[in-house]
Amino acid sequence: MPEPRRRAAIAVVLLAATLAFSMGVRGEDTLQISGFADLRGTTKADNPFEADRVSSQIQTGIDWSPSPTFLAHLHLLARTDEGQSVRGHAGTPEAYIEAHLPAGGSRIKLRAGAFFLPTSRENVDALWENPYAVSSSALNSWFGEEFRPIGVDASWLRGGAVIAATVFRGNDTFGALPLDPGWSLDDRWTLLGQKVQAGTHYSSVSADTDHRLRWSARAGWSFHEFSVLFTHIDNRSDGLRHGDLVNWRTRFDILGFDYRRADWTLLGETGWGPTELFHPGGSFRADLRASYLLLSRQLRRGRATVRFDAFSNGESHKHALTLASFWTAAPKLTVGVEFSAGGGQQRGLGDLRYRFSGP
């Protein structure tokens, strides 16, 4: 079957399966199943806006919480647009267990498994969705594609303060994609076991070729409508080639904030840090930087957003402007329209999203 027809057939099957699944969901109070089906069309563009002209996906979250202190979460995803990758059509972006423990006037939250590190100011909805735009910023698109801690995260929360640390494996190749093929603005989250093409080699969030422990730490504070968070990540990679994978040694810092007032939201993040690759006789180093500022307003039946991105891999420095709007056509049906321009490219897209939940 030709590739366009094969993808169209997959899209129809995905949408039909979602409708049947959502109407048949049953469960106890401790089991919650929710997610969405998405059908999308875009204009043709190269990086940072490259995507299939027509695509569809289904994302499902299964949450089991037998008590207020315990949660088990499984995130499943199937899609037609896997980008330039291997084993990217269907799988699991996240799978973890979580415990919430009281500690005097404080709380301790423990999470173990594979998970998105909770740094993003824009990807804050369930299943790491972005409620403000169809695509995410260059910074969070990169994290969705190339960073997924597989380990243990511990958070201490008291009042508006949070202090947290993460010890994890995998993510040896974190740092490859901003260099080749370059920064992107999308929502194509990498699955566990998937390999994404990075030049002549691949990147993988779950591969562990140098068997080292990596770490991250963060601290933040929130007060009424304002919050701020600082995060440091060190993947402690050996920076060497391992077959078709290239390990990049990356140390990255992120400073993010959000301010919410009535129907308005202002948020942003800036990230910076070096990544290194070692080879016989020397090494290669690049300084990665990515920032964005987003302003959004909640409307009666939708939302309007403007976002400005700036991103650099040390050799090229680019900017992008994104305008996005959502309209809730029915209680479970949302229509999204987005236009982005930057890096000498433009992209317009339309997005139709159906949400389901149970029991």
C-alpha positions as CSV (number, residue, x, y, z in Angstrom):
1,M,0.0,0.0,0.0
2,P,1.4,3.4,-0.9
3,E,2.6,5.5,2.1
4,P,-0.1,8.2,2.0
5,R,-2.9,5.6,1.7
6,R,-1.3,3.6,4.5
7,R,-1.2,6.6,6.8
8,A,-4.8,7.6,5.9
9,A,-5.9,4.0,6.7
10,I,-4.2,4.2,10.1
11,A,-5.8,7.5,10.8
12,V,-9.3,6.1,10.2
13,V,-8.6,3.1,12.3
14,L,-7.3,5.2,15.2
15,L,-10.3,7.5,15.2
16,A,-12.8,4.6,15.0
17,A,-11.0,2.7,17.8
18,T,-11.1,5.8,20.0
19,L,-14.9,6.4,19.5
20,A,-15.6,2.7,20.3
21,F,-13.3,2.7,23.2
22,S,-14.6,5.9,24.8
23,M,-18.2,4.7,24.6
24,G,-17.3,1.4,26.2
25,V,-15.1,2.5,29.1
26,R,-16.2,1.1,32.4
27,G,-14.4,0.9,35.7
28,E,-14.3,1.3,39.5
29,D,-13.8,4.6,41.2
30,T,-10.2,3.8,41.7
31,L,-9.6,3.4,37.9
32,Q,-9.8,6.4,35.6
33,I,-9.2,6.2,31.8
34,S,-9.0,9.4,29.8
35,G,-7.4,10.8,26.7
36,F,-8.0,12.2,23.3
37,A,-8.1,11.5,19.6
38,D,-6.6,14.0,17.2
39,L,-6.9,14.7,13.5
40,R,-4.5,17.3,12.0
41,G,-3.6,18.9,8.7
42,T,-0.6,21.2,8.2
43,T,1.0,23.1,5.3
44,K,4.3,21.8,4.0
45,A,7.4,23.2,5.8
46,D,10.9,22.2,6.8
47,N,12.5,22.4,10.3
48,P,11.7,23.8,12.7
49,F,8.1,23.1,11.5
50,E,8.4,19.8,9.7
51,A,5.4,17.4,10.0
52,D,3.2,15.1,8.0
53,R,0.6,17.0,5.9
54,V,-2.2,14.9,7.4
55,S,-1.8,13.0,10.7
56,S,-3.8,11.5,13.6
57,Q,-3.0,10.2,17.0
58,I,-4.7,8.7,20.1
59,Q,-3.3,9.3,23.6
60,T,-4.7,7.5,26.6
61,G,-4.0,7.8,30.3
62,I,-4.8,4.9,32.7
63,D,-4.7,5.9,36.4
64,W,-5.3,3.6,39.3
65,S,-5.5,5.2,42.7
66,P,-6.8,2.8,45.4
67,S,-6.0,5.4,48.1
68,P,-5.3,9.1,48.4
69,T,-1.6,8.4,48.9
70,F,-1.0,6.0,46.0
71,L,-1.2,6.3,42.2
72,A,-0.2,4.1,39.3
73,H,-0.1,5.8,35.8
74,L,0.3,4.4,32.3
75,H,0.4,6.6,29.2
76,L,-0.3,5.0,25.9
77,L,0.1,6.6,22.5
78,A,-0.6,5.6,18.8
79,R,0.0,7.9,15.9
80,T,0.6,8.0,12.1
81,D,3.4,10.7,12.2
82,E,6.4,9.2,13.9
83,G,8.9,11.6,12.3
84,Q,12.3,10.2,11.3
85,S,12.4,7.3,13.7
86,V,12.2,3.6,14.4
87,R,9.5,2.0,16.5
88,G,7.6,5.3,16.9
89,H,4.1,4.5,15.8
90,A,2.7,3.1,19.1
91,G,4.0,2.6,22.6
92,T,4.4,4.1,26.0
93,P,5.7,7.6,26.8
94,E,5.3,7.3,30.5
95,A,4.7,4.6,33.1
96,Y,5.2,5.2,36.8
97,I,3.9,4.8,40.4
98,E,3.6,7.7,42.8
99,A,3.2,8.1,46.6
100,H,2.1,11.2,48.5
101,L,3.2,11.1,52.1
102,P,2.3,13.7,54.8
103,A,5.3,14.9,56.9
104,G,4.1,17.2,59.6
105,G,3.2,20.5,57.9
106,S,4.9,19.3,54.7
107,R,4.3,16.7,52.0
108,I,6.7,14.3,50.3
109,K,5.9,13.1,46.8
110,L,7.8,10.1,45.5
111,R,7.6,9.0,41.8
112,A,9.3,5.9,40.3
113,G,9.4,4.8,36.7
114,A,9.6,6.7,33.4
115,F,8.1,10.2,33.4
116,F,8.3,13.7,32.1
117,L,10.3,15.8,34.5
118,P,7.8,18.4,35.9
119,T,9.7,21.5,34.7
120,S,7.5,22.8,31.9
121,R,5.4,25.9,32.4
122,E,3.3,25.2,29.3
123,N,2.9,21.4,29.2
124,V,0.9,21.3,32.4
125,D,-2.3,19.3,31.4
126,A,-2.8,15.5,31.7
127,L,-0.6,13.4,29.4
128,W,1.8,16.4,29.2
129,E,-0.5,18.3,27.0
130,N,-0.1,22.0,26.2
131,P,-3.4,23.8,26.8
132,Y,-2.2,27.0,25.3
133,A,-1.1,26.0,21.7
134,V,-1.2,23.0,19.4
135,S,2.6,22.9,19.2
136,S,5.0,23.4,22.1
137,S,8.0,25.8,22.4
138,A,11.4,24.7,21.0
139,L,12.5,24.0,24.6
140,N,9.7,21.7,25.5
141,S,9.5,20.1,22.1
142,W,13.1,19.1,22.6
143,F,12.4,17.7,26.1
144,G,9.4,15.8,24.8
145,E,11.5,14.3,22.1
146,E,14.8,13.7,23.9
147,F,14.4,13.7,27.7
148,R,12.6,11.1,29.8
149,P,14.0,10.3,33.2
150,I,13.8,6.6,34.1
151,G,14.3,6.4,37.8
152,V,13.2,8.0,41.1
153,D,12.0,11.6,41.7
154,A,11.5,12.9,45.3
155,S,9.8,16.2,46.1
156,W,9.4,18.1,49.4
157,L,6.6,20.6,49.4
158,R,5.7,23.0,52.2
159,G,3.5,26.0,51.7
160,G,4.5,27.4,48.3
161,A,8.0,26.0,48.3
162,V,9.2,22.9,46.5
163,I,12.7,21.2,46.6
164,A,13.2,18.1,44.5
165,A,15.9,15.7,43.2
166,T,15.8,13.0,40.6
167,V,18.2,10.1,40.0
168,F,17.7,8.3,36.7
169,R,19.1,6.1,33.9
170,G,18.8,6.3,30.1
171,N,19.0,9.6,28.3
172,D,22.6,9.0,27.2
173,T,22.0,10.8,23.9
174,F,20.2,13.9,25.4
175,G,21.6,16.9,23.4
176,A,21.8,15.4,19.9
177,L,18.6,16.7,18.3
178,P,19.1,20.5,18.6
179,L,22.3,19.9,16.5
180,D,20.9,17.6,13.9
181,P,18.2,17.9,12.6
182,G,18.0,21.1,14.7
183,W,15.4,22.6,17.0
184,S,11.7,21.9,16.2
185,L,8.3,23.1,17.4
186,D,5.9,20.2,17.6
187,D,4.2,17.7,20.0
188,R,5.8,14.5,18.8
189,W,6.7,12.9,22.1
190,T,9.2,10.1,22.0
191,L,8.2,6.6,23.2
192,L,10.2,4.3,25.4
193,G,12.2,2.0,23.0
194,Q,11.9,4.5,20.1
195,K,15.0,5.7,18.2
196,V,14.8,9.2,16.6
197,Q,17.2,9.9,13.8
198,A,19.9,12.5,14.6
199,G,22.0,13.0,11.5
200,T,23.6,9.7,10.6
201,H,22.9,8.2,14.1
202,Y,20.0,8.0,16.5
203,S,18.8,9.4,19.8
204,S,16.9,7.4,22.4
205,V,15.4,8.4,25.8
206,S,15.5,4.8,27.1
207,A,18.8,3.4,25.8
208,D,21.5,3.1,28.4
209,T,24.9,2.3,26.9
210,D,27.3,3.7,29.4
211,H,25.5,2.4,32.6
212,R,25.8,5.6,34.6
213,L,23.5,7.3,37.0
214,R,22.3,10.7,36.0
215,W,20.8,13.4,38.2
216,S,18.6,16.5,38.3
217,A,17.6,18.9,41.0
218,R,15.1,21.7,41.2
219,A,13.7,24.3,43.6
220,G,10.7,26.6,43.3
221,W,8.3,28.9,45.0
222,S,4.7,30.0,44.3
223,F,2.6,32.7,45.9
224,H,-0.9,33.5,44.8
225,E,-0.8,34.0,41.0
226,F,2.9,33.8,40.6
227,S,5.4,30.9,40.6
228,V,9.0,30.4,39.7
229,L,11.1,27.2,39.2
230,F,14.9,26.6,38.7
231,T,16.1,23.2,37.4
232,H,19.5,21.7,36.8
233,I,20.0,18.5,34.7
234,D,23.3,16.5,34.3
235,N,23.0,13.4,32.2
236,R,26.7,12.4,33.0
237,S,27.0,10.7,29.6
238,D,30.4,9.4,28.5
239,G,30.1,11.4,25.3
240,L,31.1,8.5,23.0
241,R,29.6,6.6,20.1
242,H,27.9,3.3,20.8
243,G,26.8,1.6,17.6
244,D,24.1,3.6,16.0
245,L,23.7,5.8,19.1
246,V,25.8,8.8,19.9
247,N,26.0,9.8,23.6
248,W,26.2,13.6,24.3
249,R,27.3,14.8,27.7
250,T,24.8,17.5,28.5
251,R,24.5,19.9,31.5
252,F,21.4,22.1,31.2
253,D,19.8,24.7,33.4
254,I,16.2,26.0,33.2
255,L,14.6,29.0,34.8
256,G,10.8,29.3,34.4
257,F,7.9,31.3,35.7
258,D,4.2,31.7,35.3
259,Y,1.8,34.5,36.3
260,R,-2.0,34.0,36.2
261,R,-4.6,36.8,36.7
262,A,-8.3,36.3,35.9
263,D,-8.5,35.0,32.3
264,W,-4.9,35.9,31.5
265,T,-1.7,33.8,31.7
266,L,1.8,35.0,31.2
267,L,4.6,32.4,31.3
268,G,8.1,31.7,30.0
269,E,11.2,29.6,30.4
270,T,14.8,30.0,29.4
271,G,17.3,27.2,29.3
272,W,21.1,27.1,28.6
273,G,24.0,24.7,28.9
274,P,26.8,22.9,27.1
275,T,26.7,19.5,25.3
276,E,29.9,17.6,24.4
277,L,30.9,14.7,22.2
278,F,34.3,13.1,22.6
279,H,36.3,11.4,19.7
280,P,39.8,10.2,19.2
281,G,42.1,13.2,19.4
282,G,39.7,15.7,20.7
283,S,36.1,16.7,21.4
284,F,33.2,18.8,20.1
285,R,31.3,21.2,22.2
286,A,28.1,23.2,21.5
287,D,26.2,25.7,23.7
288,L,22.5,25.0,23.6
289,R,20.0,27.8,24.4
290,A,16.3,28.0,24.1
291,S,13.8,30.5,25.5
292,Y,10.1,31.4,25.0
293,L,7.6,33.9,26.3
294,L,3.9,33.1,26.1
295,L,0.8,35.2,26.7
296,S,-2.7,33.6,26.6
297,R,-6.3,34.5,27.4
298,Q,-9.1,32.2,28.3
299,L,-12.2,33.0,26.2
300,R,-15.8,32.0,26.8
301,R,-15.6,29.0,24.5
302,G,-11.9,28.8,23.8
303,R,-8.5,30.4,24.1
304,A,-6.1,32.7,22.2
305,T,-2.3,32.5,22.6
306,V,0.8,34.2,21.2
307,R,4.3,32.8,21.8
308,F,7.7,34.0,20.9
309,D,10.6,31.5,20.7
310,A,14.4,32.0,20.5
311,F,16.8,29.1,20.1
312,S,20.4,28.4,19.3
313,N,22.7,25.4,19.0
314,G,25.9,27.6,19.1
315,E,26.2,27.9,15.3
316,S,22.7,29.0,14.3
317,H,20.4,31.5,16.1
318,K,16.7,31.5,15.2
319,H,13.4,33.0,16.3
320,A,9.8,31.9,15.8
321,L,6.4,33.5,16.4
322,T,3.3,31.4,17.0
323,L,-0.3,32.4,17.1
324,A,-2.8,29.8,18.3
325,S,-6.6,29.8,18.9
326,F,-8.9,27.1,20.2
327,W,-12.7,26.9,20.0
328,T,-14.8,24.4,21.9
329,A,-17.4,23.3,19.3
330,A,-19.0,20.8,21.7
331,P,-18.3,19.6,25.2
332,K,-15.8,17.0,24.1
333,L,-14.8,18.5,20.7
334,T,-12.1,21.2,20.2
335,V,-11.0,22.9,17.0
336,G,-7.5,24.4,17.0
337,V,-5.9,26.7,14.5
338,E,-2.2,27.7,14.6
339,F,0.2,29.8,12.5
340,S,4.0,29.8,13.1
341,A,6.8,31.6,11.3
342,G,10.5,31.5,11.9
343,G,13.9,30.2,10.6
344,G,12.8,31.1,7.1
345,Q,9.8,28.8,7.3
346,Q,6.1,29.2,7.9
347,R,3.5,26.6,9.0
348,G,-0.3,26.8,9.3
349,L,-2.2,23.9,10.8
350,G,-5.7,22.9,11.8
351,D,-6.4,20.5,14.6
352,L,-9.6,18.6,15.5
353,R,-9.5,17.0,19.0
354,Y,-12.1,14.7,20.6
355,R,-11.7,14.0,24.4
356,F,-12.9,10.9,26.2
357,S,-13.0,9.9,29.8
358,G,-14.4,7.2,32.1
359,P,-15.7,5.4,34.0
